[in-house]
Amino acid sequence: MLQYAFPLLAVLIWAGNTVVSKLAADAIFPAEIGFYRWLLAGVLFTPFLLRPVLANWAAIRPHLGKIALLGILGMATYQSLAYYAAHLTSATNMGIILSLMPMMALALSIAMLGQQLTAGALAGAILSFAGVLIVVSEGSVGRLFAHGIGLGDALMLVANLAYALYSVLLKKWQLKIPATQLLYVQILVAILALLPLYLLSPKTGVNSTNLPYILFAGIPASMVATLAWIHAVGRLGPSRTAIFFNLLPVFTAVIAALVLREQLAGYHVLGGLLTLAGVVLSGRWPMPLTVGGRARDAV
């Protein structure tokens, strides 16, 4: 049972960080916390990982271009857009939209990795899309067509897409580099990528109000959760570990209700359940789609 503690801990921390992102919106500019987060993680990781990375540099160097793209997508783009989104939408919305990420990754896997399209994937995609549509339209699809999607929700969808692409590329390339070293180099890339935005953006500076948010983002969310997730993948495998990600919207909604006093509306419950059901269905109904009695070729 101990092995299940690792993915549960990671998801719980990431759900908490979604709420922290919302709390930080009034205390620090997005470009600041995005930069400080990875700078802090990079500084704290350096005593433990710099020497191993330098010793393994001959194996790392040929893959620097790929590692740079991974760092930009998974660390810089995804996290920065989430901080900007926190200014414009609720933590509950952010958590539910985040639950769409496994479906996005599945769709990209079908397109980029030749993974076979299954009945579960198609039905799950429809259910998940319907769920997110209900959430971003606040239960009124007609309102969505009349006024469009909110900017905060749109930013979260783009952030999701960036991280889904990151996940698929990580699987596609399967870089033969120890996970902790790969993570460390990606963090260094994120620091460099976010530096110009940090320098050009307005700043509040680090103070007693925003320091706890920076510390939470930099240590539990960037270091503890990531290492726990890596450990879980090693113990349980990627497929079994990924199932725990489905708990993210539930944990986020509960923490947001307790900490932010966000009201859980009916459309949140319905949209969240549909999105969650879609993700679960995609993995539980593996029957390949058939055309003319034969399984469809992978996309």
C-alpha positions in Angstrom: 0.0 0.0 0.0 3.0 2.3 0.6 3.6 2.7 -3.1 0.2 4.3 -3.5 1.2 7.0 -1.1 3.6 8.5 -3.6 1.2 9.3 -6.4 -1.5 10.4 -3.9 1.0 12.8 -2.3 2.0 14.2 -5.7 -1.6 14.9 -6.8 -2.5 16.3 -3.4 0.4 18.8 -3.6 -0.4 19.8 -7.2 -4.0 20.3 -6.3 -2.8 22.5 -3.4 -0.6 24.4 -5.7 -3.5 25.2 -8.0 -5.2 26.9 -5.0 -1.9 28.5 -4.0 -1.6 29.9 -7.6 -5.0 31.5 -7.0 -4.0 32.9 -3.6 -0.8 34.3 -5.1 -2.6 36.2 -7.9 -3.2 39.1 -5.6 0.2 39.0 -3.9 2.8 38.7 -6.7 2.9 39.1 -10.5 2.7 35.9 -12.6 6.1 36.3 -14.2 7.7 36.7 -10.8 6.4 33.6 -9.1 6.9 31.6 -12.3 10.6 32.6 -12.3 11.2 32.4 -8.6 9.6 29.0 -8.4 12.1 27.3 -10.8 15.0 29.4 -9.5 14.4 28.2 -6.0 14.1 24.6 -7.1 17.2 24.9 -9.3 19.3 26.3 -6.4 18.1 23.6 -4.0 18.7 20.8 -6.5 22.2 22.0 -7.5 24.2 20.6 -4.6 22.8 17.2 -5.3 22.5 17.1 -9.1 25.1 19.4 -10.6 28.0 17.0 -10.2 26.1 13.9 -11.6 24.9 16.0 -14.5 28.5 17.2 -15.3 29.8 13.6 -15.0 27.1 12.4 -17.4 27.4 15.4 -19.7 28.6 13.3 -22.7 25.3 11.5 -22.7 23.2 14.6 -22.0 24.8 17.0 -24.6 23.5 15.3 -27.8 19.9 15.7 -26.5 20.1 19.3 -25.4 17.8 20.5 -28.1 15.1 18.0 -27.1 15.6 18.7 -23.4 15.3 22.5 -24.0 12.0 22.0 -25.8 10.8 19.8 -22.9 11.8 22.4 -20.4 10.1 25.2 -22.3 6.8 23.2 -22.7 6.5 21.4 -19.4 8.2 23.9 -17.0 8.1 27.4 -18.5 5.0 27.5 -20.7 2.6 25.3 -18.7 3.4 26.7 -15.3 3.5 30.4 -16.4 0.2 30.2 -18.2 -1.4 28.6 -15.1 -0.2 31.6 -13.0 -1.7 34.1 -15.5 -4.9 32.0 -15.6 -5.2 32.2 -11.9 -5.8 36.0 -12.2 -8.8 35.3 -14.4 -10.6 32.1 -13.4 -11.4 30.1 -10.3 -9.2 27.4 -8.8 -12.1 24.9 -9.2 -12.3 25.7 -12.9 -8.5 25.3 -13.2 -8.6 21.9 -11.5 -11.4 20.6 -13.7 -9.8 21.8 -16.9 -6.5 20.2 -15.8 -8.3 16.9 -15.7 -8.7 17.1 -19.5 -4.9 16.8 -19.8 -4.8 12.9 -20.0 -7.3 13.0 -22.9 -5.2 15.6 -24.7 -2.1 13.5 -24.2 -4.0 10.4 -25.6 -5.1 12.3 -28.7 -1.5 13.5 -29.3 -0.3 9.9 -28.8 -2.6 8.7 -31.4 -1.4 11.4 -33.8 2.3 11.4 -33.0 3.1 7.9 -31.7 0.8 5.8 -33.8 -1.2 4.6 -30.8 -4.4 2.9 -32.0 -7.6 4.8 -31.7 -10.0 2.8 -29.5 -13.7 3.1 -28.8 -12.9 4.1 -25.3 -10.6 6.9 -26.5 -13.3 8.3 -28.8 -16.1 8.0 -26.3 -13.9 9.3 -23.5 -12.9 12.3 -25.6 -16.5 13.2 -26.3 -17.5 12.9 -22.6 -14.4 14.9 -21.4 -14.9 17.6 -24.0 -18.6 17.9 -23.0 -17.6 18.1 -19.3 -15.1 20.9 -19.8 -17.6 22.7 -22.1 -20.1 22.7 -19.3 -17.6 24.1 -16.9 -16.2 26.9 -19.1 -19.7 27.9 -20.2 -20.9 27.9 -16.5 -23.6 25.5 -17.5 -24.9 27.4 -20.4 -23.5 26.4 -23.8 -25.6 29.1 -25.4 -23.8 31.7 -23.3 -20.5 30.3 -24.5 -21.4 30.8 -28.1 -22.7 34.3 -27.3 -19.8 35.6 -25.3 -17.0 33.2 -26.0 -14.7 31.3 -23.5 -13.2 33.2 -20.6 -9.6 34.2 -21.1 -8.5 32.4 -17.9 -10.1 29.1 -19.0 -8.6 29.6 -22.4 -5.1 30.0 -20.9 -5.6 26.8 -18.9 -6.5 24.9 -22.0 -3.4 26.1 -23.8 -1.3 25.3 -20.7 -2.9 21.8 -20.7 -2.0 21.4 -24.4 1.6 22.4 -23.7 2.0 19.8 -20.9 0.2 17.1 -22.9 2.7 17.7 -25.7 5.5 17.6 -23.2 4.3 14.2 -21.9 4.0 12.7 -25.4 7.4 13.9 -26.5 8.9 12.6 -23.3 7.5 9.2 -24.2 8.4 9.5 -27.9 12.0 10.3 -27.3 12.6 8.1 -24.2 15.9 9.8 -23.4 18.4 7.5 -21.8 19.2 10.0 -19.0 18.4 9.4 -15.2 15.1 11.0 -14.4 16.4 13.3 -11.7 19.2 14.6 -14.0 16.7 15.1 -16.8 14.4 17.1 -14.5 17.3 19.2 -13.2 18.4 20.2 -16.7 14.8 21.0 -17.7 14.6 23.3 -14.6 17.8 25.1 -15.7 16.2 25.6 -19.2 13.0 27.0 -17.6 15.0 29.5 -15.5 16.8 30.8 -18.7 13.5 30.8 -20.7 11.6 32.7 -18.1 14.4 35.2 -17.3 13.5 37.7 -20.1 9.8 37.7 -19.2 10.8 38.3 -15.5 13.1 41.2 -16.4 10.5 42.9 -18.6 7.5 42.4 -16.3 6.4 44.6 -13.3 7.5 43.3 -9.9 6.3 43.4 -6.4 9.4 41.8 -5.0 9.7 39.1 -2.4 7.9 40.0 0.8 6.3 38.4 3.9 3.0 38.1 2.1 4.1 36.3 -1.1 7.1 34.3 0.3 5.0 31.4 1.5 3.5 31.0 -2.0 7.0 31.1 -3.6 8.2 28.5 -1.1 5.3 26.2 -1.7 5.6 26.5 -5.5 9.4 26.0 -5.4 9.7 23.2 -2.9 6.6 20.9 -2.5 5.1 21.6 -5.9 8.4 21.6 -8.0 10.6 19.2 -6.0 8.6 16.9 -3.6 5.7 16.2 -5.9 7.8 15.7 -8.9 10.2 13.3 -7.1 7.2 11.4 -5.6 5.6 11.1 -9.1 8.9 9.8 -10.6 9.1 7.3 -7.7 5.5 6.2 -8.3 6.1 5.6 -12.0 9.1 3.5 -11.1 7.1 1.5 -8.5 3.7 1.2 -10.3 4.5 1.9 -14.0 3.3 4.9 -16.0 -0.2 3.6 -16.8 -1.2 2.8 -13.2 0.3 6.0 -11.9 -1.5 8.2 -14.4 -4.9 7.0 -13.0 -4.2 9.0 -9.8 -4.1 12.2 -11.9 -7.9 11.8 -12.2 -8.1 12.8 -8.5 -6.7 16.2 -9.2 -10.0 18.0 -9.8 -11.6 16.4 -6.8 -8.7 17.5 -4.5 -8.6 20.9 -6.0 -12.3 21.5 -5.6 -12.2 20.4 -1.9 -9.2 22.5 -1.1 -10.6 25.5 -2.9 -13.9 25.2 -1.0 -12.0 25.0 2.3 -9.4 27.7 1.7 -10.9 30.1 -0.8 -14.5 29.5 0.1 -15.2 28.9 -3.6 -18.8 27.6 -4.1 -19.1 24.3 -5.9 -21.9 25.0 -8.4 -24.0 22.3 -10.1 -22.2 22.8 -13.4 -18.8 22.2 -11.6 -20.1 18.8 -10.3 -21.7 17.8 -13.7 -18.7 18.9 -15.8 -16.2 17.4 -13.4 -18.0 14.0 -13.4 -18.3 14.0 -17.2 -14.6 14.8 -17.6 -13.5 12.3 -15.1 -15.8 9.6 -16.6 -14.3 10.3 -20.0 -10.7 9.8 -18.8 -11.6 6.6 -17.0 -13.6 5.3 -19.9 -10.7 5.9 -22.3 -8.6 3.4 -20.4 -11.3 0.8 -19.6 -12.7 0.3 -23.1 -9.7 -0.7 -25.2 -11.6 -2.2 -28.1 -10.1 -0.9 -31.4 -12.4 1.0 -33.7 -13.1 -1.0 -36.8 -13.7 -0.1 -40.4 -15.2 -2.7 -42.7 -14.6 -5.4 -40.1 -10.9 -4.6 -39.6 -9.3 -2.5 -36.9 -8.5 1.0 -38.0 -4.9 1.7 -38.7 -3.3 3.9 -36.0 -3.6 7.6 -36.8 
